[in-house]
Amino acid sequence: MSEIKTLADQLRSRMAKPDTPEKPVAAQKKKTGKPAETPPVIEQIRALDIDGNKTLVHARFDAQTAQLIHHLKMATGIEVTRLLCYAVGQLFGQHPELKTIIKEHLDKFKL
């Protein structure tokens, strides 16, 4: 019986002490008072007006891209819908031949 009490006392004393030995506090890097500069593309995406958009499109991404989009949302607050609207708009703006292909297809379809 006394062995059980001494064992309990030992456990109590271990729990009262911290498990890790105290290390001297190293000089921590302080953050500079300047906020990080926001790249212009982030501001362009944030400025994009998507309030009037009502069409719903389901997009599928590979796991790595989906994770990257999720991290972008956490870092900047830019939601996926806004990012996709910006990206597709940029794609069609930089490659007008895509619009030409679509128009030609629609002209053939009407016949």
URKA-V757753 format. One record per residue. N is the residue number from 1. RES is the residue in one small letter. OMEGA is omega in whole degrees, -180 to 180 (NA if undefined). D_FIRST is the distance of its C-alpha to the first C-alpha in Angstrom with 2 decimals. Layout:
# URKA-V757753
N_RES_OMEGA_D_FIRST, N_RES_OMEGA_D_FIRST
This chain:
# URKA-V757753
1_m_-180_0.00, 2_s_177_3.76, 3_e_179_5.31, 4_i_179_5.29, 5_k_-180_6.62, 6_t_177_8.89, 7_l_178_10.02, 8_a_177_10.89, 9_d_179_12.65, 10_q_179_14.50, 11_l_179_15.66, 12_r_-179_16.87, 13_s_176_18.78, 14_r_-179_20.36, 15_m_-179_21.44, 16_a_-180_23.00, 17_k_176_25.11, 18_p_-178_27.90, 19_d_-176_27.65, 20_t_177_31.20, 21_p_-178_32.47, 22_e_179_35.20, 23_k_176_38.61, 24_p_-177_41.71, 25_v_178_43.71, 26_a_178_46.79, 27_a_-179_50.06, 28_q_177_50.18, 29_k_178_53.47, 30_k_178_54.90, 31_k_176_56.92, 32_t_-175_60.54, 33_g_-177_61.79, 34_k_172_64.24, 35_p_179_63.58, 36_a_179_64.11, 37_e_180_67.67, 38_t_178_68.05, 39_p_-179_70.28, 40_p_-179_73.49, 41_v_178_72.63, 42_i_179_69.59, 43_e_178_71.88, 44_q_180_74.44, 45_i_179_71.88, 46_r_-178_70.60, 47_a_-179_74.21, 48_l_-180_75.05, 49_d_179_75.88, 50_i_-177_74.43, 51_d_-177_74.60, 52_g_-177_77.57, 53_n_-179_76.09, 54_k_-178_75.47, 55_t_-179_75.56, 56_l_178_72.23, 57_v_177_71.73, 58_h_180_68.69, 59_a_178_68.10, 60_r_-180_65.92, 61_f_172_64.52, 62_d_-173_62.64, 63_a_-178_58.96, 64_q_179_59.56, 65_t_179_62.39, 66_a_179_60.51, 67_q_179_57.56, 68_l_177_60.03, 69_i_179_61.68, 70_h_179_58.33, 71_h_177_57.52, 72_l_179_61.00, 73_k_180_60.42, 74_m_-176_57.17, 75_a_-172_58.84, 76_t_-177_62.14, 77_g_180_61.81, 78_i_-179_64.65, 79_e_-174_64.18, 80_v_-178_65.10, 81_t_-180_68.22, 82_r_179_69.73, 83_l_-179_69.02, 84_l_177_70.66, 85_c_179_73.67, 86_y_-176_74.18, 87_a_-180_73.76, 88_v_176_76.16, 89_g_178_78.66, 90_q_180_78.59, 91_l_-180_79.01, 92_f_178_82.10, 93_g_-179_83.43, 94_q_-178_83.21, 95_h_-179_84.53, 96_p_178_87.44, 97_e_176_88.40, 98_l_177_85.58, 99_k_178_87.39, 100_t_179_90.60, 101_i_180_89.02, 102_i_180_87.72, 103_k_179_91.17, 104_e_178_92.94, 105_h_180_90.62, 106_l_177_91.19, 107_d_178_94.97, 108_k_-178_94.92, 109_f_-178_92.73, 110_k_-179_95.23, 111_l_NA_98.04
